[in-house]
Amino acid sequence: MIRPAQPDDTPIICGLIRELAEYEKLTHQVVLEEQRVHEHLFGSQPCVEAILAEEHGQAVGFALFFSNYSTFLGRPGIYLEDLYVKPKHRGAGHGRALLGEVARLAVERDCGRLEWAVLNWNQPSIEFYNRLGGEPLDGWTTYRVAGEALANLARSDAS
């Protein structure tokens, strides 16, 4: 069963985010604070959404996503930040159901596209996305500014 996340699900979502980071060998980057995640999901100005996959009333996976915009299409889009299913529940259709629900929301919201990133070494996920019609975007490199570099850029002279 797929359902929208509720405020009481924040600890579950944070736990799944930590499990995802462990799977991706990125636990050293996880500094999330549960209260902030709660505010971003359910506060007065939510900036992200989440859905959960459940089996027998227990969360076994999640998708976390947010709106973006394509100037070329002149339409909104959805960016899938995280898609994760607990290892022992993989192969049961939960990942497909989660991604399908995000796609349904994109169509319902008249989005022009649904995008996400995958780590280059994550061959099982790459194969999964390829089977569902996902296409890698050759010719694009993702850039990120975070931490001290972000603070420095924010302070820099705009001229």
Secondary structure, 3 states (H helix, E strand, C coil): CEEECCHHHHHHHHHHHHHHHHHCCCHHHCCCCHHHHHHHHHCCCCCCEEEEEEECCEEEEEEEEEEEEECCCCEEEEEEEEEEECHHHCCCCHHHHHHHHHHHHHHHCCCCEEEECCCCCCHHHHHHHHHCCCCCCCCCCCCCCCHHHHHHHHHCCCC
